[in-house]
């Protein structure tokens, strides 16, 4: 329990620091952390859903997820293209990928609770 409290305190402090991030480097660090967490959440909900589905639906989800990952990555590249060559391009790419990954987590979570 103590380590959970420490982790929670660290997340709150990190969240506050990210809210006040002013440099591109600080924003990139925050968005990278958000993207990593979104991917962890996605892996967890995807794996849980795969265990709940029958064989036919599992295969459909596997194929859909592969296509979705390609879409996410290409869409993030497209969004970053709005700042092509600039220092904000990597930030925009990561932020876009984090946004869409968080949306996918919500989408798959709804399926787990039907």
DOKEBA-999529 format. One record per atom (N, C-alpha, C): residue number from 0; residue in three letters; z, x, y. Coordinates in Angstrom, 1 decimal, m for minus. Layout:
N
<r n="NUM" res="ALA" up="Z" east="X" north="Y"/>
...
//
This chain:
114
<r n="0" res="UNK" up="0.0" east="0.8" north="m1.2"/>
<r n="0" res="UNK" up="0.0" east="0.0" north="0.0"/>
<r n="0" res="UNK" up="0.0" east="0.9" north="1.2"/>
<r n="1" res="UNK" up="0.7" east="2.0" north="1.2"/>
<r n="1" res="UNK" up="0.8" east="2.9" north="2.4"/>
<r n="1" res="UNK" up="m0.6" east="3.4" north="2.7"/>
<r n="2" res="UNK" up="m1.4" east="3.8" north="1.7"/>
<r n="2" res="UNK" up="m2.7" east="4.4" north="1.9"/>
<r n="2" res="UNK" up="m3.6" east="3.3" north="2.5"/>
<r n="3" res="UNK" up="m3.4" east="2.0" north="2.1"/>
<r n="3" res="UNK" up="m4.2" east="1.0" north="2.6"/>
<r n="3" res="UNK" up="m3.9" east="0.8" north="4.1"/>
<r n="4" res="UNK" up="m2.6" east="0.8" north="4.4"/>
<r n="4" res="UNK" up="m2.2" east="0.7" north="5.8"/>
<r n="4" res="UNK" up="m2.8" east="1.9" north="6.7"/>
<r n="5" res="UNK" up="m2.8" east="3.1" north="6.1"/>
<r n="5" res="UNK" up="m3.3" east="4.2" north="6.8"/>
<r n="5" res="UNK" up="m4.8" east="4.0" north="7.0"/>
<r n="6" res="UNK" up="m5.5" east="3.6" north="6.0"/>
<r n="6" res="UNK" up="m6.9" east="3.4" north="6.0"/>
<r n="6" res="UNK" up="m7.3" east="2.3" north="7.0"/>
<r n="7" res="UNK" up="m6.5" east="1.2" north="7.0"/>
<r n="7" res="UNK" up="m6.7" east="0.1" north="8.0"/>
<r n="7" res="UNK" up="m6.5" east="0.6" north="9.4"/>
<r n="8" res="UNK" up="m5.5" east="1.4" north="9.7"/>
<r n="8" res="UNK" up="m5.2" east="2.0" north="11.0"/>
<r n="8" res="UNK" up="m6.4" east="2.9" north="11.4"/>
<r n="9" res="UNK" up="m6.9" east="3.7" north="10.5"/>
<r n="9" res="UNK" up="m8.0" east="4.6" north="10.8"/>
<r n="9" res="UNK" up="m9.2" east="3.8" north="11.1"/>
<r n="10" res="UNK" up="m9.5" east="2.7" north="10.4"/>
<r n="10" res="UNK" up="m10.7" east="1.9" north="10.7"/>
<r n="10" res="UNK" up="m10.6" east="1.2" north="12.0"/>
<r n="11" res="UNK" up="m9.4" east="0.8" north="12.4"/>
<r n="11" res="UNK" up="m9.2" east="0.1" north="13.7"/>
<r n="11" res="UNK" up="m9.4" east="1.2" north="14.8"/>
<r n="12" res="UNK" up="m8.9" east="2.4" north="14.6"/>
<r n="12" res="UNK" up="m9.0" east="3.4" north="15.6"/>
<r n="12" res="UNK" up="m10.5" east="3.8" north="15.7"/>
<r n="13" res="UNK" up="m11.2" east="3.9" north="14.5"/>
<r n="13" res="UNK" up="m12.6" east="4.2" north="14.5"/>
<r n="13" res="UNK" up="m13.4" east="3.1" north="15.2"/>
<r n="14" res="UNK" up="m13.1" east="1.9" north="15.0"/>
<r n="14" res="UNK" up="m13.8" east="0.8" north="15.6"/>
<r n="14" res="UNK" up="m13.6" east="0.8" north="17.1"/>
<r n="15" res="UNK" up="m12.4" east="1.1" north="17.6"/>
<r n="15" res="UNK" up="m12.1" east="1.2" north="19.0"/>
<r n="15" res="UNK" up="m12.9" east="2.3" north="19.6"/>
<r n="16" res="UNK" up="m13.0" east="3.4" north="18.9"/>
<r n="16" res="UNK" up="m13.7" east="4.6" north="19.4"/>
<r n="16" res="UNK" up="m15.2" east="4.3" north="19.5"/>
<r n="17" res="UNK" up="m15.7" east="3.5" north="18.5"/>
<r n="17" res="UNK" up="m17.1" east="3.2" north="18.5"/>
<r n="17" res="UNK" up="m17.4" east="2.2" north="19.6"/>
<r n="18" res="UNK" up="m16.5" east="1.3" north="19.9"/>
<r n="18" res="UNK" up="m16.7" east="0.3" north="20.9"/>
<r n="18" res="UNK" up="m16.9" east="1.0" north="22.3"/>
<r n="19" res="UNK" up="m16.2" east="2.1" north="22.4"/>
<r n="19" res="UNK" up="m16.2" east="2.9" north="23.7"/>
<r n="19" res="UNK" up="m17.2" east="4.1" north="23.7"/>
<r n="20" res="UNK" up="m18.0" east="4.2" north="22.6"/>
<r n="20" res="UNK" up="m18.9" east="5.4" north="22.5"/>
<r n="20" res="UNK" up="m19.9" east="5.4" north="23.6"/>
<r n="21" res="UNK" up="m20.0" east="6.5" north="24.2"/>
<r n="21" res="UNK" up="m20.9" east="6.6" north="25.4"/>
<r n="21" res="UNK" up="m22.1" east="7.5" north="25.2"/>
<r n="22" res="UNK" up="m21.9" east="8.5" north="24.3"/>
<r n="22" res="UNK" up="m23.0" east="9.4" north="24.1"/>
<r n="22" res="UNK" up="m23.8" east="9.0" north="22.9"/>
<r n="23" res="UNK" up="m25.1" east="9.4" north="22.9"/>
<r n="23" res="UNK" up="m26.0" east="9.1" north="21.8"/>
<r n="23" res="UNK" up="m25.4" east="9.6" north="20.4"/>
<r n="24" res="UNK" up="m24.8" east="10.8" north="20.5"/>
<r n="24" res="UNK" up="m24.2" east="11.4" north="19.3"/>
<r n="24" res="UNK" up="m23.1" east="10.6" north="18.8"/>
<r n="25" res="UNK" up="m22.2" east="10.1" north="19.6"/>
<r n="25" res="UNK" up="m21.1" east="9.3" north="19.2"/>
<r n="25" res="UNK" up="m21.6" east="8.0" north="18.7"/>
<r n="26" res="UNK" up="m22.6" east="7.4" north="19.3"/>
<r n="26" res="UNK" up="m23.1" east="6.1" north="18.8"/>
<r n="26" res="UNK" up="m23.8" east="6.3" north="17.5"/>
<r n="27" res="UNK" up="m24.5" east="7.4" north="17.3"/>
<r n="27" res="UNK" up="m25.1" east="7.7" north="16.0"/>
<r n="27" res="UNK" up="m24.1" east="7.8" north="14.9"/>
<r n="28" res="UNK" up="m23.0" east="8.5" north="15.2"/>
<r n="28" res="UNK" up="m21.9" east="8.7" north="14.2"/>
<r n="28" res="UNK" up="m21.3" east="7.3" north="13.8"/>
<r n="29" res="UNK" up="m21.1" east="6.4" north="14.8"/>
<r n="29" res="UNK" up="m20.6" east="5.1" north="14.5"/>
<r n="29" res="UNK" up="m21.5" east="4.3" north="13.7"/>
<r n="30" res="UNK" up="m22.8" east="4.3" north="14.1"/>
<r n="30" res="UNK" up="m23.8" east="3.5" north="13.4"/>
<r n="30" res="UNK" up="m24.0" east="4.0" north="12.0"/>
<r n="31" res="UNK" up="m24.0" east="5.3" north="11.8"/>
<r n="31" res="UNK" up="m24.1" east="5.9" north="10.4"/>
<r n="31" res="UNK" up="m22.9" east="5.4" north="9.6"/>
<r n="32" res="UNK" up="m21.7" east="5.4" north="10.1"/>
<r n="32" res="UNK" up="m20.6" east="4.9" north="9.4"/>
<r n="32" res="UNK" up="m20.7" east="3.4" north="9.0"/>
<r n="33" res="UNK" up="m21.2" east="2.6" north="10.0"/>
<r n="33" res="UNK" up="m21.5" east="1.2" north="9.7"/>
<r n="33" res="UNK" up="m22.5" east="1.0" north="8.6"/>
<r n="34" res="UNK" up="m23.6" east="1.8" north="8.7"/>
<r n="34" res="UNK" up="m24.6" east="1.7" north="7.7"/>
<r n="34" res="UNK" up="m24.1" east="2.1" north="6.3"/>
<r n="35" res="UNK" up="m23.4" east="3.1" north="6.2"/>
<r n="35" res="UNK" up="m22.8" east="3.6" north="4.9"/>
<r n="35" res="UNK" up="m21.9" east="2.5" north="4.3"/>
<r n="36" res="UNK" up="m21.1" east="1.9" north="5.2"/>
<r n="36" res="UNK" up="m20.2" east="0.8" north="4.7"/>
<r n="36" res="UNK" up="m21.0" east="m0.4" north="4.3"/>
<r n="37" res="UNK" up="m22.0" east="m0.8" north="5.0"/>
<r n="37" res="UNK" up="m22.9" east="m1.9" north="4.7"/>
<r n="37" res="UNK" up="m23.5" east="m1.7" north="3.3"/>
<r n="38" res="UNK" up="m24.0" east="m0.5" north="3.1"/>
<r n="38" res="UNK" up="m24.6" east="m0.1" north="1.8"/>
<r n="38" res="UNK" up="m23.6" east="m0.2" north="0.6"/>
<r n="39" res="UNK" up="m22.3" east="0.2" north="0.9"/>
<r n="39" res="UNK" up="m21.3" east="0.1" north="m0.1"/>
<r n="39" res="UNK" up="m21.0" east="m1.4" north="m0.4"/>
<r n="40" res="UNK" up="m20.9" east="m2.2" north="0.6"/>
<r n="40" res="UNK" up="m20.7" east="m3.6" north="0.4"/>
<r n="40" res="UNK" up="m21.9" east="m4.3" north="m0.3"/>
<r n="41" res="UNK" up="m23.1" east="m3.9" north="0.0"/>
<r n="41" res="UNK" up="m24.3" east="m4.4" north="m0.7"/>
<r n="41" res="UNK" up="m24.2" east="m4.0" north="m2.1"/>
<r n="42" res="UNK" up="m23.9" east="m2.8" north="m2.4"/>
<r n="42" res="UNK" up="m23.9" east="m2.4" north="m3.8"/>
<r n="42" res="UNK" up="m22.9" east="m3.2" north="m4.6"/>
<r n="43" res="UNK" up="m21.7" east="m3.4" north="m4.0"/>
<r n="43" res="UNK" up="m20.7" east="m4.2" north="m4.7"/>
<r n="43" res="UNK" up="m21.1" east="m5.6" north="m4.9"/>
<r n="44" res="UNK" up="m21.6" east="m6.3" north="m3.9"/>
<r n="44" res="UNK" up="m22.0" east="m7.7" north="m4.1"/>
<r n="44" res="UNK" up="m23.2" east="m7.8" north="m5.0"/>
<r n="45" res="UNK" up="m24.2" east="m6.9" north="m4.9"/>
<r n="45" res="UNK" up="m25.3" east="m6.9" north="m5.8"/>
<r n="45" res="UNK" up="m24.9" east="m6.7" north="m7.3"/>
<r n="46" res="UNK" up="m24.1" east="m5.7" north="m7.5"/>
<r n="46" res="UNK" up="m23.6" east="m5.5" north="m8.9"/>
<r n="46" res="UNK" up="m22.8" east="m6.6" north="m9.5"/>
<r n="47" res="UNK" up="m22.0" east="m7.2" north="m8.6"/>
<r n="47" res="UNK" up="m21.2" east="m8.4" north="m9.1"/>
<r n="47" res="UNK" up="m22.1" east="m9.6" north="m9.4"/>
<r n="48" res="UNK" up="m23.1" east="m9.8" north="m8.6"/>
<r n="48" res="UNK" up="m24.1" east="m10.9" north="m8.8"/>
<r n="48" res="UNK" up="m24.9" east="m10.6" north="m10.1"/>
<r n="49" res="UNK" up="m25.3" east="m9.4" north="m10.3"/>
<r n="49" res="UNK" up="m26.1" east="m9.1" north="m11.5"/>
<r n="49" res="UNK" up="m25.3" east="m9.4" north="m12.8"/>
<r n="50" res="UNK" up="m24.0" east="m9.2" north="m12.7"/>
<r n="50" res="UNK" up="m23.1" east="m9.5" north="m13.9"/>
<r n="50" res="UNK" up="m23.0" east="m11.0" north="m14.2"/>
<r n="51" res="UNK" up="m23.2" east="m11.8" north="m13.1"/>
<r n="51" res="UNK" up="m23.1" east="m13.2" north="m13.2"/>
<r n="51" res="UNK" up="m24.3" east="m13.9" north="m13.7"/>
<r n="52" res="UNK" up="m25.5" east="m13.3" north="m13.4"/>
<r n="52" res="UNK" up="m26.8" east="m14.0" north="m13.7"/>
<r n="52" res="UNK" up="m27.2" east="m13.8" north="m15.1"/>
<r n="53" res="UNK" up="m28.1" east="m14.7" north="m15.6"/>
<r n="53" res="UNK" up="m28.7" east="m14.6" north="m16.9"/>
<r n="53" res="UNK" up="m29.8" east="m13.6" north="m16.8"/>
<r n="54" res="UNK" up="m30.4" east="m13.2" north="m17.9"/>
<r n="54" res="UNK" up="m31.4" east="m12.2" north="m18.0"/>
<r n="54" res="UNK" up="m32.6" east="m12.5" north="m17.0"/>
<r n="55" res="UNK" up="m33.1" east="m13.7" north="m17.1"/>
<r n="55" res="UNK" up="m34.3" east="m14.0" north="m16.2"/>
<r n="55" res="UNK" up="m34.0" east="m13.9" north="m14.8"/>
<r n="56" res="UNK" up="m32.9" east="m14.4" north="m14.3"/>
<r n="56" res="UNK" up="m32.5" east="m14.3" north="m12.9"/>
<r n="56" res="UNK" up="m32.2" east="m12.9" north="m12.5"/>
<r n="57" res="UNK" up="m31.6" east="m12.1" north="m13.4"/>
<r n="57" res="UNK" up="m31.2" east="m10.7" north="m13.1"/>
<r n="57" res="UNK" up="m32.5" east="m9.9" north="m12.8"/>
<r n="58" res="UNK" up="m33.6" east="m10.2" north="m13.6"/>
<r n="58" res="UNK" up="m34.8" east="m9.4" north="m13.4"/>
<r n="58" res="UNK" up="m35.4" east="m9.8" north="m12.1"/>
<r n="59" res="UNK" up="m35.4" east="m11.1" north="m11.7"/>
<r n="59" res="UNK" up="m35.9" east="m11.6" north="m10.5"/>
<r n="59" res="UNK" up="m35.1" east="m11.0" north="m9.3"/>
<r n="60" res="UNK" up="m33.8" east="m10.9" north="m9.4"/>
<r n="60" res="UNK" up="m33.0" east="m10.3" north="m8.3"/>
<r n="60" res="UNK" up="m33.3" east="m8.8" north="m8.2"/>
<r n="61" res="UNK" up="m33.5" east="m8.1" north="m9.4"/>
<r n="61" res="UNK" up="m33.8" east="m6.7" north="m9.4"/>
<r n="61" res="UNK" up="m35.1" east="m6.4" north="m8.6"/>
<r n="62" res="UNK" up="m36.1" east="m7.2" north="m8.9"/>
<r n="62" res="UNK" up="m37.4" east="m7.1" north="m8.3"/>
<r n="62" res="UNK" up="m37.3" east="m7.4" north="m6.8"/>
<r n="63" res="UNK" up="m36.6" east="m8.5" north="m6.5"/>
<r n="63" res="UNK" up="m36.4" east="m8.9" north="m5.1"/>
<r n="63" res="UNK" up="m35.7" east="m7.8" north="m4.3"/>
<r n="64" res="UNK" up="m34.7" east="m7.3" north="m4.9"/>
<r n="64" res="UNK" up="m33.9" east="m6.2" north="m4.2"/>
<r n="64" res="UNK" up="m34.7" east="m5.0" north="m3.9"/>
<r n="65" res="UNK" up="m35.6" east="m4.6" north="m4.9"/>
<r n="65" res="UNK" up="m36.4" east="m3.5" north="m4.7"/>
<r n="65" res="UNK" up="m37.4" east="m3.7" north="m3.5"/>
<r n="66" res="UNK" up="m38.0" east="m4.9" north="m3.5"/>
<r n="66" res="UNK" up="m38.9" east="m5.3" north="m2.4"/>
<r n="66" res="UNK" up="m38.1" east="m5.3" north="m1.0"/>
<r n="67" res="UNK" up="m36.9" east="m5.9" north="m1.1"/>
<r n="67" res="UNK" up="m36.1" east="m6.0" north="0.1"/>
<r n="67" res="UNK" up="m35.7" east="m4.6" north="0.7"/>
<r n="68" res="UNK" up="m35.4" east="m3.6" north="m0.2"/>
<r n="68" res="UNK" up="m35.0" east="m2.3" north="0.3"/>
<r n="68" res="UNK" up="m36.3" east="m1.7" north="1.0"/>
<r n="69" res="UNK" up="m37.4" east="m1.8" north="0.4"/>
<r n="69" res="UNK" up="m38.7" east="m1.3" north="1.0"/>
<r n="69" res="UNK" up="m38.9" east="m2.0" north="2.4"/>
<r n="70" res="UNK" up="m38.7" east="m3.3" north="2.5"/>
<r n="70" res="UNK" up="m38.8" east="m4.0" north="3.7"/>
<r n="70" res="UNK" up="m37.8" east="m3.5" north="4.8"/>
<r n="71" res="UNK" up="m36.5" east="m3.3" north="4.4"/>
<r n="71" res="UNK" up="m35.5" east="m2.9" north="5.3"/>
<r n="71" res="UNK" up="m35.8" east="m1.5" north="5.9"/>
<r n="72" res="UNK" up="m36.3" east="m0.6" north="5.0"/>
<r n="72" res="UNK" up="m36.6" east="0.7" north="5.5"/>
<r n="72" res="UNK" up="m37.8" east="0.7" north="6.4"/>
<r n="73" res="UNK" up="m38.8" east="0.0" north="6.0"/>
<r n="73" res="UNK" up="m40.0" east="0.0" north="6.9"/>
<r n="73" res="UNK" up="m39.8" east="m0.8" north="8.2"/>
<r n="74" res="UNK" up="m39.0" east="m1.8" north="8.1"/>
<r n="74" res="UNK" up="m38.6" east="m2.5" north="9.4"/>
<r n="74" res="UNK" up="m37.8" east="m1.6" north="10.3"/>
<r n="75" res="UNK" up="m36.9" east="m0.9" north="9.7"/>
<r n="75" res="UNK" up="m36.1" east="0.0" north="10.5"/>
<r n="75" res="UNK" up="m37.0" east="1.1" north="11.2"/>
<r n="76" res="UNK" up="m37.9" east="1.6" north="10.4"/>
<r n="76" res="UNK" up="m38.9" east="2.6" north="11.0"/>
<r n="76" res="UNK" up="m39.7" east="2.0" north="12.1"/>
<r n="77" res="UNK" up="m40.1" east="0.7" north="11.9"/>
<r n="77" res="UNK" up="m40.9" east="0.0" north="13.0"/>
<r n="77" res="UNK" up="m40.0" east="m0.1" north="14.2"/>
<r n="78" res="UNK" up="m38.8" east="m0.6" north="14.1"/>
<r n="78" res="UNK" up="m37.9" east="m0.8" north="15.2"/>
<r n="78" res="UNK" up="m37.6" east="0.6" north="15.9"/>
<r n="79" res="UNK" up="m37.4" east="1.6" north="15.2"/>
<r n="79" res="UNK" up="m37.2" east="2.9" north="15.8"/>
<r n="79" res="UNK" up="m38.5" east="3.4" north="16.6"/>
<r n="80" res="UNK" up="m39.6" east="2.9" north="16.1"/>
<r n="80" res="UNK" up="m40.9" east="3.3" north="16.8"/>
<r n="80" res="UNK" up="m40.9" east="2.9" north="18.3"/>
<r n="81" res="UNK" up="m40.1" east="1.9" north="18.7"/>
<r n="81" res="UNK" up="m40.0" east="1.5" north="20.1"/>
<r n="81" res="UNK" up="m39.5" east="2.7" north="20.9"/>
<r n="82" res="UNK" up="m38.8" east="3.6" north="20.3"/>
<r n="82" res="UNK" up="m38.3" east="4.8" north="21.1"/>
<r n="82" res="UNK" up="m38.9" east="6.1" north="20.5"/>
<r n="83" res="UNK" up="m40.0" east="6.0" north="19.9"/>
<r n="83" res="UNK" up="m40.6" east="7.1" north="19.2"/>
<r n="83" res="UNK" up="m40.6" east="8.4" north="20.1"/>
<r n="84" res="UNK" up="m40.1" east="9.5" north="19.4"/>
<r n="84" res="UNK" up="m40.0" east="10.7" north="20.1"/>
<r n="84" res="UNK" up="m38.8" east="10.9" north="21.0"/>
<r n="85" res="UNK" up="m38.0" east="9.9" north="21.2"/>
<r n="85" res="UNK" up="m36.8" east="9.9" north="22.0"/>
<r n="85" res="UNK" up="m35.6" east="10.1" north="21.2"/>
<r n="86" res="UNK" up="m34.5" east="10.4" north="21.8"/>
<r n="86" res="UNK" up="m33.2" east="10.7" north="21.1"/>
<r n="86" res="UNK" up="m32.6" east="9.4" north="20.6"/>
<r n="87" res="UNK" up="m33.1" east="8.2" north="21.1"/>
<r n="87" res="UNK" up="m32.5" east="7.0" north="20.6"/>
<r n="87" res="UNK" up="m33.2" east="6.5" north="19.3"/>
<r n="88" res="UNK" up="m34.3" east="7.0" north="19.0"/>
<r n="88" res="UNK" up="m35.1" east="6.5" north="17.8"/>
<r n="88" res="UNK" up="m34.2" east="6.6" north="16.5"/>
<r n="89" res="UNK" up="m33.5" east="7.6" north="16.2"/>
<r n="89" res="UNK" up="m32.7" east="7.6" north="15.0"/>
<r n="89" res="UNK" up="m31.5" east="6.6" north="15.1"/>
<r n="90" res="UNK" up="m31.0" east="6.4" north="16.3"/>
<r n="90" res="UNK" up="m29.9" east="5.5" north="16.5"/>
<r n="90" res="UNK" up="m30.4" east="4.0" north="16.2"/>
<r n="91" res="UNK" up="m31.6" east="3.8" north="16.8"/>
<r n="91" res="UNK" up="m32.2" east="2.4" north="16.6"/>
<r n="91" res="UNK" up="m32.5" east="2.2" north="15.1"/>
<r n="92" res="UNK" up="m33.0" east="3.2" north="14.4"/>
<r n="92" res="UNK" up="m33.4" east="3.0" north="13.0"/>
<r n="92" res="UNK" up="m32.1" east="2.7" north="12.2"/>
<r n="93" res="UNK" up="m31.1" east="3.5" north="12.4"/>
<r n="93" res="UNK" up="m29.8" east="3.3" north="11.7"/>
<r n="93" res="UNK" up="m29.2" east="1.9" north="12.0"/>
<r n="94" res="UNK" up="m29.2" east="1.6" north="13.3"/>
<r n="94" res="UNK" up="m28.6" east="0.3" north="13.7"/>
<r n="94" res="UNK" up="m29.4" east="m0.9" north="13.1"/>
<r n="95" res="UNK" up="m30.7" east="m0.8" north="13.1"/>
<r n="95" res="UNK" up="m31.5" east="m1.8" north="12.5"/>
<r n="95" res="UNK" up="m31.2" east="m2.0" north="11.0"/>
<r n="96" res="UNK" up="m31.2" east="m0.8" north="10.3"/>
<r n="96" res="UNK" up="m30.9" east="m0.9" north="8.9"/>
<r n="96" res="UNK" up="m29.5" east="m1.4" north="8.6"/>
<r n="97" res="UNK" up="m28.5" east="m1.1" north="9.4"/>
<r n="97" res="UNK" up="m27.2" east="m1.6" north="9.2"/>
<r n="97" res="UNK" up="m27.2" east="m3.1" north="9.4"/>
<r n="98" res="UNK" up="m27.8" east="m3.6" north="10.5"/>
<r n="98" res="UNK" up="m27.9" east="m5.0" north="10.8"/>
<r n="98" res="UNK" up="m28.4" east="m5.8" north="9.6"/>
<r n="99" res="UNK" up="m29.6" east="m5.4" north="9.1"/>
<r n="99" res="UNK" up="m30.3" east="m6.1" north="8.1"/>
<r n="99" res="UNK" up="m29.5" east="m6.0" north="6.8"/>
<r n="100" res="UNK" up="m28.9" east="m4.9" north="6.5"/>
<r n="100" res="UNK" up="m28.1" east="m4.7" north="5.3"/>
<r n="100" res="UNK" up="m26.9" east="m5.6" north="5.3"/>
<r n="101" res="UNK" up="m26.2" east="m5.7" north="6.5"/>
<r n="101" res="UNK" up="m25.1" east="m6.6" north="6.6"/>
<r n="101" res="UNK" up="m25.5" east="m8.1" north="6.4"/>
<r n="102" res="UNK" up="m26.7" east="m8.4" north="6.9"/>
<r n="102" res="UNK" up="m27.2" east="m9.8" north="6.7"/>
<r n="102" res="UNK" up="m27.5" east="m10.0" north="5.2"/>
<r n="103" res="UNK" up="m28.0" east="m9.0" north="4.5"/>
<r n="103" res="UNK" up="m28.3" east="m9.1" north="3.0"/>
<r n="103" res="UNK" up="m27.0" east="m9.3" north="2.3"/>
<r n="104" res="UNK" up="m25.9" east="m8.6" north="2.7"/>
<r n="104" res="UNK" up="m24.6" east="m8.8" north="2.0"/>
<r n="104" res="UNK" up="m24.2" east="m10.2" north="2.1"/>
<r n="105" res="UNK" up="m24.3" east="m10.8" north="3.3"/>
<r n="105" res="UNK" up="m23.9" east="m12.2" north="3.5"/>
<r n="105" res="UNK" up="m24.8" east="m13.1" north="2.6"/>
<r n="106" res="UNK" up="m26.0" east="m12.9" north="2.6"/>
<r n="106" res="UNK" up="m27.0" east="m13.7" north="1.8"/>
<r n="106" res="UNK" up="m26.6" east="m13.7" north="0.3"/>
<r n="107" res="UNK" up="m26.4" east="m12.5" north="m0.2"/>
<r n="107" res="UNK" up="m26.0" east="m12.4" north="m1.7"/>
<r n="107" res="UNK" up="m24.6" east="m12.9" north="m1.9"/>
<r n="108" res="UNK" up="m23.7" east="m12.7" north="m1.0"/>
<r n="108" res="UNK" up="m22.4" east="m13.2" north="m1.2"/>
<r n="108" res="UNK" up="m22.4" east="m14.7" north="m1.3"/>
<r n="109" res="UNK" up="m23.2" east="m15.4" north="m0.6"/>
<r n="109" res="UNK" up="m23.3" east="m16.9" north="m0.7"/>
<r n="109" res="UNK" up="m23.7" east="m17.3" north="m2.1"/>
<r n="110" res="UNK" up="m24.6" east="m16.5" north="m2.7"/>
<r n="110" res="UNK" up="m25.1" east="m16.8" north="m4.0"/>
<r n="110" res="UNK" up="m24.0" east="m16.6" north="m5.1"/>
<r n="111" res="UNK" up="m23.1" east="m15.7" north="m4.8"/>
<r n="111" res="UNK" up="m22.0" east="m15.5" north="m5.8"/>
<r n="111" res="UNK" up="m21.0" east="m16.6" north="m5.8"/>
<r n="112" res="UNK" up="m20.9" east="m17.4" north="m4.7"/>
<r n="112" res="UNK" up="m19.9" east="m18.4" north="m4.6"/>
<r n="112" res="UNK" up="m20.5" east="m19.8" north="m4.8"/>
<r n="113" res="UNK" up="m21.6" east="m19.9" north="m5.5"/>
<r n="113" res="UNK" up="m22.2" east="m21.3" north="m5.7"/>
<r n="113" res="UNK" up="m21.7" east="m21.9" north="m7.0"/>
//
